[in-house]
């Protein structure tokens, strides 16, 4: 759970970011989802569903950081990260236990594991790739794969 799986090397071509936003909610003094990915240029709607002050403070090294106070329930903000960047931390300066992670990608070949640890990555073109699995505490693992146009590959990352 909460493990990114993404193609980290080998993707070529240009991919247009979806216009549909990803929602990051501050709910029960937690970031929901805890781990998520977007394409560079895809909007992120940041919501505060709690009746208490929160702030969202992403800590990227490539993208421009920001720190937004959200003192009221129902407040929303929209932000966009414009450059691809490996997963980075999001914190709340008001509630130090609030923590999350976002990865920003130039392509759509990424996902976050579900409660069974599965991450489907669909429509990967034929080619040779490095696939990375990244967990906030356990770190990264890598596997090389080659796929043809009709291949379906199952990878297993063991921590």
Buried (B, 14 or more C-beta within 10 A) or exposed (E): EBBBBBBBEBBEEEBEBEEEBBBBBBEEEBBBBBBBBBBBBBBBEBBBEBEEBBBBBBEBEEBEEBEBBBEEEEBEBEBBBEEBBBBBEBBBEBBEEBBBBBBBBBBBBBBBBEEEEEBEBEEBBEBEBBBBBBBBEEEEBEBEBEBEEEEEEEEEBEE
